[in-house]
Amino acid sequence: MMRSSLLYLICCLLPFILFANTSNAQAIRPNSVPIPLNAGYWVTNADRSVLFEKQQKQLLFVATKPGNPTIEVKDSPAFQTIDGFGFCLTGGSAMLLSKMDATARTALLKELFGITGRNIGISYLRLSIGASDLDDHVFSYDDLPPGKTDPDLKKFSIKEDKKYLIPVLKEILKITPNIKLLASPWSPPTWMKTNDSTKGGSLKPQFYGVYANYFVKYVKAMKSLGFSIDAITVQNEPLHPGNNPSLLMLANEQALFVKKHLGPAFRSAKIKTKIIIYDHNADRPDYPISILNDPEAKKFIDGSAFHLYGGPIEALSKVHEAHPDKNVYFTEQWIGAPGNFAGDLSWHVKNLVIGGTRNWARTVLEWNLAADPQQNPHTPGGCDRCLGAVTIDGNKVTRNPAYYIIAHASKFVRPGSKRISSDLPEGLPNVAFKTPQDKRVIIVLNESNKRQIFNIVFKRKMITTSLNAGSVGTYVW
């Protein structure tokens, strides 16, 4: 009787024992994460027939098979962390946004900075410290009559920013409180300069320390209004003194300013804002490398920033390879009005969104967020052909190439994402990321002159898709 009872008990428990062992084996088996079943994707066609639209068809991952160009995406190796994608919020952009009706402005800001639905999720903004050339007039935060100086910065004030920029930023922060802000000066106050002019000239050596305190006051003033400045660049386009406003600052001068004045001033004020050098074209990688070669300057520097009005995007990797412990950023590129949608889409996606991040950039920022139909406002002598990502005409909004270029990355490649490995078959430049939500994102450009069918492979499973000539797709799974 006892033996049959024991046998009965074993028979009852056996299924549970087998299930537990099976479950445990599955839990510890390597590579047991299930392959995603499908990928969603968003497309922009070069002929504007489709503009950043989610495709209804879901792409199913299936067993791999030969045929078609193939992009394999791998989690390893992983590369740099992404801080964000976005635009430069110039004073002129803020002015146009401020003059919209409140309802229209709120709707546009939600579209630009929200991430749900059709919103595009801008996650990084560049501001100007004082005026850029896309303000309606030139100003600094300490303007004085000719012949006057203010070495104690008693007259320092950001009142000009309070007219338009600050109110717009407050609205943006309500939508995306964690957006990162980079700030760049176009010129110091004229009384600090060798030519007493907003255009060109150099920083007088006797005012290096005063100018460092000018940065400190700016960061603190913004902090008092609720804005944390994540990073500053020392000077916008330091080798281009022909803009209005502008400043010539050679590499040895920037190194001296950082190591003896700006870095120590931030340290003394306990300011954690990152210091980024250069902020100019990729044709002069020697400029940031020479500064980073100075150990005394390097200890205060987070990284280097680039534009692409000259030189190859691969120059960013040259700087990374020389100083792999320092970061790389892409901070500006304009599109000239009236724009060439197909050409602008292809060039900018290939060179900035894909090329920039494949060459270590943590940010990709297009230039002006907004302009009016005549590409205003701008300073006398400032850019009169800079096409905004959006054109604002009263309450009417037109979306231009830069809007779609950035949207293909900003909505999906959220801050904290990491660039990961992906193959580069001919004619299909691409870049892949792993997001903090454990999603995979790949942005692909078909730069050929015909429709291209291709495969995307991940963990030995494959989807097959296609893009029209010159078109862009973002695939998410």
C-alpha positions as CSV (number, residue, x, y, z in Angstrom):
1,M,0.0,0.0,0.0
2,M,2.9,2.3,0.9
3,R,4.7,1.5,-2.4
4,S,1.6,2.3,-4.5
5,S,1.0,5.6,-2.6
6,L,4.6,6.6,-3.3
7,L,4.3,5.7,-6.9
8,Y,1.1,7.8,-7.2
9,L,2.9,10.8,-5.6
10,I,5.8,10.6,-8.0
11,C,3.4,10.4,-11.0
12,C,1.6,13.5,-9.7
13,L,4.8,15.5,-9.2
14,L,6.7,14.4,-12.3
15,P,5.1,16.9,-14.7
16,F,5.9,19.8,-12.3
17,I,9.5,18.6,-11.9
18,L,9.9,18.4,-15.7
19,F,8.3,21.8,-16.2
20,A,10.6,23.4,-13.6
21,N,13.7,21.9,-15.2
22,T,12.6,22.9,-18.7
23,S,11.9,26.5,-17.5
24,N,15.2,26.7,-15.7
25,A,17.1,25.4,-18.8
26,Q,15.4,28.1,-20.9
27,A,16.2,30.7,-18.4
28,I,20.0,30.0,-18.4
29,R,20.4,29.0,-22.0
30,P,22.7,31.5,-23.9
31,N,21.1,33.8,-26.4
32,S,17.6,32.9,-25.2
33,V,16.2,36.4,-25.9
34,P,13.5,35.8,-28.5
35,I,14.0,37.3,-31.9
36,P,11.5,40.2,-32.4
37,L,8.6,39.2,-34.7
38,N,8.4,42.4,-36.7
39,A,9.7,45.9,-37.4
40,G,7.9,49.1,-38.0
41,Y,9.3,51.6,-40.4
42,W,9.0,55.2,-41.4
43,V,9.8,56.5,-44.9
44,T,10.6,59.8,-46.7
45,N,10.7,59.7,-50.5
46,A,13.0,62.0,-52.4
47,D,10.1,63.1,-54.6
48,R,8.1,64.2,-51.5
49,S,5.3,61.7,-52.3
50,V,5.8,60.3,-48.8
51,L,7.0,62.6,-46.0
52,F,8.1,60.8,-42.8
53,E,5.2,58.5,-42.8
54,K,4.8,55.2,-40.9
55,Q,4.2,52.4,-43.3
56,Q,1.2,50.2,-42.6
57,K,2.9,47.0,-43.4
58,Q,4.8,45.3,-40.6
59,L,8.1,43.6,-41.7
60,L,8.3,40.1,-40.3
61,F,11.6,38.6,-39.2
62,V,12.2,35.2,-40.9
63,A,15.0,32.8,-41.4
64,T,17.8,34.2,-43.4
65,K,18.3,33.3,-47.1
66,P,20.7,34.4,-49.8
67,G,19.9,37.2,-52.2
68,N,19.7,41.0,-52.2
69,P,22.2,43.4,-50.5
70,T,22.2,42.7,-46.8
71,I,22.8,44.9,-43.8
72,E,23.6,42.9,-40.7
73,V,23.0,44.7,-37.4
74,K,25.0,43.6,-34.3
75,D,24.9,44.8,-30.7
76,S,28.7,44.4,-30.5
77,P,30.8,46.3,-30.9
78,A,29.0,49.3,-29.4
79,F,30.4,52.8,-29.9
80,Q,29.5,56.3,-28.5
81,T,26.4,57.2,-26.5
82,I,24.0,59.6,-28.2
83,D,23.1,62.9,-26.5
84,G,20.5,64.0,-29.0
85,F,19.4,65.3,-32.4
86,G,18.0,68.7,-33.1
87,F,18.5,72.3,-34.2
88,C,19.8,75.7,-33.3
89,L,17.1,77.8,-31.5
90,T,18.3,81.2,-32.7
91,G,16.9,84.4,-31.3
92,G,15.2,84.9,-34.7
93,S,13.5,81.5,-34.4
94,A,12.3,82.3,-30.9
95,M,10.9,85.7,-32.2
96,L,8.9,84.0,-34.9
97,L,7.5,81.4,-32.6
98,S,6.6,84.0,-30.0
99,K,4.6,86.0,-32.5
100,M,2.4,83.0,-33.4
101,D,-1.0,82.8,-31.7
102,A,-0.7,80.8,-28.5
103,T,-2.7,77.8,-29.8
104,A,-0.8,77.6,-33.1
105,R,2.6,77.9,-31.3
106,T,1.7,75.2,-28.7
107,A,0.7,72.8,-31.4
108,L,3.9,73.4,-33.3
109,L,6.1,73.0,-30.3
110,K,4.4,69.8,-29.3
111,E,4.9,68.5,-32.9
112,L,8.6,69.4,-32.7
113,F,9.4,68.3,-29.2
114,G,6.9,65.7,-28.3
115,I,7.5,62.0,-29.1
116,T,4.0,60.5,-29.4
117,G,2.0,60.1,-32.5
118,R,3.4,62.2,-35.4
119,N,5.6,64.3,-33.2
120,I,9.3,64.2,-34.0
121,G,11.0,64.3,-30.6
122,I,13.8,66.9,-30.9
123,S,16.1,66.2,-27.9
124,Y,18.9,68.7,-28.2
125,L,19.1,72.5,-28.8
126,R,21.9,74.9,-29.5
127,L,21.5,78.5,-28.2
128,S,23.6,81.6,-28.8
129,I,25.3,83.4,-26.0
130,G,24.3,86.9,-27.0
131,A,23.2,87.4,-30.6
132,S,24.0,85.1,-33.5
133,D,23.7,86.3,-37.1
134,L,20.1,85.1,-37.1
135,D,18.9,87.6,-34.5
136,D,17.2,90.8,-35.8
137,H,20.0,92.9,-34.3
138,V,23.4,92.4,-32.8
139,F,23.8,92.5,-29.0
140,S,25.8,91.1,-26.1
141,Y,25.0,90.9,-22.5
142,D,27.2,93.9,-21.6
143,D,26.9,96.5,-24.3
144,L,28.5,99.9,-23.5
145,P,29.1,103.2,-25.3
146,P,32.4,103.5,-27.2
147,G,35.4,103.9,-24.9
148,K,33.7,102.4,-21.8
149,T,34.6,99.1,-20.1
150,D,33.0,97.0,-17.4
151,P,35.7,94.7,-16.0
152,D,33.5,93.7,-13.1
153,L,30.5,93.0,-15.4
154,K,28.2,95.1,-13.2
155,K,26.0,95.8,-16.3
156,F,25.7,92.2,-17.3
157,S,22.1,91.3,-18.2
158,I,20.4,88.7,-20.4
159,K,17.4,91.0,-20.8
160,E,17.4,90.6,-24.6
161,D,16.9,86.8,-24.2
162,K,13.9,87.5,-22.0
163,K,11.9,89.1,-24.9
164,Y,11.5,85.9,-26.9
165,L,14.0,83.1,-26.2
166,I,13.3,82.5,-22.5
167,P,9.5,82.4,-22.9
168,V,9.8,79.9,-25.8
169,L,12.3,77.8,-23.9
170,K,9.9,77.6,-20.9
171,E,7.2,76.2,-23.2
172,I,9.6,73.7,-24.6
173,L,10.7,72.5,-21.2
174,K,7.1,71.8,-20.3
175,I,6.9,69.4,-23.2
176,T,10.4,67.8,-22.8
177,P,11.9,68.7,-19.4
178,N,15.1,66.7,-20.0
179,I,16.1,68.4,-23.3
180,K,19.8,69.2,-23.4
181,L,21.0,72.7,-24.1
182,L,24.3,73.7,-25.7
183,A,25.2,77.4,-25.8
184,S,27.8,79.2,-28.1
185,P,29.0,82.8,-28.4
186,W,29.3,84.5,-31.7
187,S,31.2,87.5,-30.2
188,P,32.2,89.0,-26.8
189,P,31.1,92.5,-26.0
190,T,32.9,94.9,-28.3
191,W,34.8,96.6,-25.5
192,M,36.7,93.3,-25.0
193,K,37.8,93.2,-28.6
194,T,40.8,94.5,-30.5
195,N,38.7,96.3,-33.1
196,D,35.8,97.5,-30.9
197,S,33.4,95.9,-33.5
198,T,30.8,93.2,-33.4
199,K,32.4,91.8,-36.6
200,G,35.8,90.1,-36.5
201,G,38.7,91.2,-34.2
202,S,40.2,89.2,-31.4
203,L,39.8,89.0,-27.7
204,K,42.1,91.4,-25.9
205,P,44.5,89.5,-23.6
206,Q,43.7,91.8,-20.6
207,F,40.0,90.7,-20.8
208,Y,40.5,86.9,-20.9
209,G,39.6,86.6,-17.2
210,V,36.7,89.0,-17.6
211,Y,35.3,87.0,-20.5
212,A,35.6,83.8,-18.6
213,N,33.5,85.3,-15.8
214,Y,31.0,86.4,-18.6
215,F,30.5,82.7,-19.3
216,V,30.0,82.0,-15.6
217,K,27.4,84.7,-15.3
218,Y,25.6,83.4,-18.3
219,V,25.4,79.8,-17.0
220,K,24.2,81.1,-13.6
221,A,21.7,83.5,-15.1
222,M,20.1,80.7,-17.1
223,K,20.2,78.4,-14.1
224,S,18.3,81.0,-12.0
225,L,15.5,80.8,-14.7
226,G,15.3,77.0,-14.6
227,F,17.6,76.2,-17.6
228,S,20.6,73.9,-17.1
229,I,23.2,74.5,-19.8
230,D,24.7,71.1,-20.5
231,A,27.6,72.4,-22.5
232,I,29.2,75.5,-24.0
233,T,31.4,75.9,-27.0
234,V,34.2,78.5,-26.5
235,Q,33.5,80.2,-29.8
236,N,31.3,79.7,-32.9
237,E,33.5,79.4,-36.0
238,P,36.6,80.8,-34.5
239,L,38.3,80.9,-37.9
240,H,35.5,82.9,-39.6
241,P,35.8,86.5,-38.5
242,G,33.7,87.8,-41.5
243,N,30.2,87.1,-40.0
244,N,28.3,89.6,-38.0
245,P,28.7,89.0,-35.1
246,S,32.0,87.0,-35.0
247,L,35.4,86.7,-33.4
248,L,38.8,85.4,-34.6
249,M,40.3,83.1,-32.1
250,L,43.3,81.0,-33.1
251,A,44.0,77.6,-31.6
252,N,46.8,78.8,-29.3
253,E,44.5,81.6,-28.1
254,Q,41.7,79.2,-27.4
255,A,44.0,76.8,-25.5
256,L,45.3,79.7,-23.3
257,F,41.8,81.0,-22.7
258,V,40.5,77.5,-21.6
259,K,43.5,76.4,-19.4
260,K,44.2,79.7,-17.7
261,H,40.8,81.3,-17.5
262,L,37.6,79.5,-18.5
263,G,38.4,76.1,-17.0
264,P,39.6,77.6,-13.7
265,A,36.6,80.0,-13.6
266,F,34.1,77.1,-14.0
267,R,36.0,75.1,-11.4
268,S,36.0,77.9,-8.9
269,A,32.3,78.6,-9.5
270,K,31.5,74.8,-9.2
271,I,29.9,74.8,-12.6
272,K,29.6,71.4,-14.2
273,T,28.7,72.7,-17.7
274,K,30.9,70.9,-20.2
275,I,33.5,72.9,-22.2
276,I,33.7,72.0,-25.9
277,I,36.3,73.5,-28.2
278,Y,36.6,74.4,-31.9
279,D,33.0,74.4,-33.2
280,H,34.0,74.9,-36.8
281,N,34.7,73.0,-40.1
282,A,36.0,69.5,-40.5
283,D,38.9,70.8,-42.7
284,R,40.9,71.8,-39.7
285,P,41.1,68.8,-37.3
286,D,44.6,70.1,-36.3
287,Y,42.9,73.0,-34.4
288,P,41.2,70.8,-31.7
289,I,44.0,68.2,-31.7
290,S,46.6,70.9,-31.0
291,I,44.5,72.1,-28.0
292,L,43.9,68.6,-26.7
293,N,47.6,67.9,-27.0
294,D,48.1,70.5,-24.2
295,P,47.6,68.5,-21.0
296,E,46.8,71.6,-18.9
297,A,44.0,72.6,-21.3
298,K,42.8,69.1,-21.9
299,K,41.8,68.5,-18.3
300,F,39.0,71.1,-18.6
301,I,37.7,70.0,-22.0
302,D,34.9,67.5,-22.7
303,G,35.4,67.3,-26.5
304,S,35.3,69.0,-29.9
305,A,32.5,70.3,-32.1
306,F,32.3,70.4,-35.9
307,H,30.5,71.9,-38.9
308,L,30.8,70.6,-42.4
309,Y,31.1,73.7,-44.7
310,G,34.6,72.4,-45.4
311,G,36.5,69.1,-45.1
312,P,35.3,65.5,-44.9
313,I,33.1,64.1,-42.1
314,E,35.8,61.5,-41.5
315,A,37.9,64.2,-39.9
316,L,35.8,63.7,-36.7
317,S,37.3,60.2,-36.4
318,K,40.8,61.6,-36.9
319,V,40.2,63.8,-33.8
320,H,38.6,60.8,-31.9
321,E,41.6,58.6,-32.7
322,A,44.1,61.2,-31.5
323,H,42.2,61.7,-28.2
324,P,39.7,58.8,-27.8
325,D,39.0,59.8,-24.2
326,K,37.3,63.0,-25.4
327,N,33.9,63.4,-27.1
328,V,33.0,64.6,-30.6
329,Y,29.9,66.6,-31.5
330,F,28.3,67.8,-34.7
331,T,26.7,71.2,-34.0
332,E,25.7,73.0,-37.2
333,Q,24.9,72.7,-40.9
334,W,22.7,75.0,-42.9
335,I,20.4,74.4,-45.9
336,G,20.4,77.2,-48.4
337,A,17.0,78.7,-49.5
338,P,14.9,77.8,-51.4
339,G,16.3,74.3,-50.8
340,N,16.5,71.2,-53.1
341,F,14.5,68.6,-51.3
342,A,15.9,65.5,-52.9
343,G,19.5,66.7,-52.9
344,D,19.3,68.1,-49.4
345,L,17.7,65.0,-48.0
346,S,20.3,62.7,-49.4
347,W,23.4,64.8,-48.7
348,H,22.4,65.6,-45.1
349,V,21.3,62.1,-44.1
350,K,24.4,60.6,-45.6
351,N,26.9,63.1,-44.2
352,L,25.4,64.2,-41.0
353,V,22.9,61.7,-39.5
354,I,24.8,58.7,-40.8
355,G,28.3,60.1,-41.4
356,G,28.4,62.2,-38.2
357,T,27.4,59.4,-35.9
358,R,29.5,56.8,-37.7
359,N,32.4,59.1,-37.0
360,W,31.7,59.4,-33.2
361,A,29.4,62.4,-33.0
362,R,27.2,62.4,-29.9
363,T,24.9,65.0,-31.4
364,V,23.7,66.0,-34.9
365,L,22.3,69.5,-35.1
366,E,21.0,71.3,-38.2
367,W,21.2,75.1,-38.2
368,N,18.2,77.3,-37.9
369,L,15.0,75.9,-36.4
370,A,12.7,78.6,-38.0
371,A,12.7,81.5,-40.5
372,D,10.1,83.5,-42.3
373,P,9.4,83.2,-46.0
374,Q,12.1,85.8,-46.8
375,Q,14.7,84.0,-44.5
376,N,14.4,86.7,-41.9
377,P,15.3,87.8,-39.3
378,H,19.1,88.2,-39.5
379,T,21.6,90.8,-38.6
380,P,23.1,93.3,-41.1
381,G,25.6,91.1,-42.9
382,G,24.2,87.9,-41.4
383,C,22.9,84.9,-43.3
384,D,20.1,85.9,-45.7
385,R,19.6,82.5,-47.3
386,C,19.4,80.2,-44.3
387,L,16.3,78.0,-44.7
388,G,14.7,77.1,-41.4
389,A,13.6,73.6,-40.6
390,V,10.2,75.2,-40.6
391,T,9.1,78.4,-42.4
392,I,6.7,80.4,-40.2
393,D,4.4,82.9,-41.9
394,G,2.1,84.2,-39.2
395,N,0.5,81.0,-38.0
396,K,1.2,79.1,-41.2
397,V,3.9,76.5,-41.0
398,T,5.8,74.9,-43.9
399,R,8.1,71.9,-43.1
400,N,11.4,72.0,-45.0
401,P,14.2,69.4,-45.7
402,A,15.9,69.8,-42.3
403,Y,12.7,68.9,-40.5
404,Y,12.5,65.5,-42.1
405,I,16.3,64.9,-42.0
406,I,16.4,65.3,-38.2
407,A,13.0,63.6,-37.6
408,H,14.3,60.3,-39.0
409,A,16.7,60.1,-36.1
410,S,15.3,62.3,-33.3
411,K,12.0,60.4,-32.8
412,F,13.6,57.0,-32.4
413,V,17.2,57.4,-31.3
414,R,16.6,58.8,-27.9
415,P,19.2,60.3,-25.6
416,G,21.3,57.5,-24.0
417,S,21.1,55.3,-27.2
418,K,24.3,53.7,-28.3
419,R,25.5,53.4,-31.9
420,I,26.0,49.7,-32.7
421,S,27.6,47.8,-35.6
422,S,26.0,47.5,-39.1
423,D,27.3,46.5,-42.5
424,L,27.7,49.0,-45.3
425,P,26.6,47.4,-48.7
426,E,27.3,49.6,-51.7
427,G,24.7,52.2,-52.3
428,L,23.0,51.8,-48.8
429,P,24.7,54.0,-46.3
430,N,23.2,53.4,-42.9
431,V,23.7,53.6,-39.1
432,A,22.3,51.5,-36.3
433,F,21.5,52.1,-32.6
434,K,20.4,50.3,-29.5
435,T,18.1,52.5,-27.4
436,P,17.7,52.7,-23.6
437,Q,14.4,50.8,-24.1
438,D,16.3,47.9,-25.7
439,K,14.9,48.7,-29.2
440,R,17.1,48.5,-32.3
441,V,16.9,51.4,-34.8
442,I,18.6,51.6,-38.2
443,I,18.5,54.6,-40.6
444,V,19.1,53.7,-44.2
445,L,19.5,55.8,-47.3
446,N,19.1,54.5,-50.8
447,E,21.6,56.7,-52.7
448,S,21.3,54.8,-56.0
449,N,19.2,56.1,-58.9
450,K,16.7,53.1,-58.8
451,R,14.5,51.3,-56.3
452,Q,16.6,49.0,-54.1
453,I,15.4,45.8,-52.4
454,F,17.6,44.8,-49.5
455,N,17.7,42.7,-46.3
456,I,18.2,43.7,-42.7
457,V,19.6,40.8,-40.5
458,F,19.6,40.7,-36.7
459,K,20.5,37.6,-34.7
460,R,20.2,35.3,-37.7
461,K,16.7,36.5,-38.6
462,M,15.9,38.7,-41.6
463,I,13.4,41.2,-42.9
464,T,13.3,42.2,-46.6
465,T,12.3,45.7,-47.6
466,S,12.9,48.3,-50.3
467,L,13.4,52.0,-50.7
468,N,12.9,54.2,-53.8
469,A,15.8,56.1,-55.3
470,G,17.1,58.8,-53.0
471,S,14.7,57.9,-50.2
472,V,15.3,57.3,-46.5
473,G,13.9,54.7,-44.1
474,T,14.0,54.3,-40.3
475,Y,13.4,50.8,-39.1
476,V,12.6,50.0,-35.5
477,W,12.2,46.7,-33.7
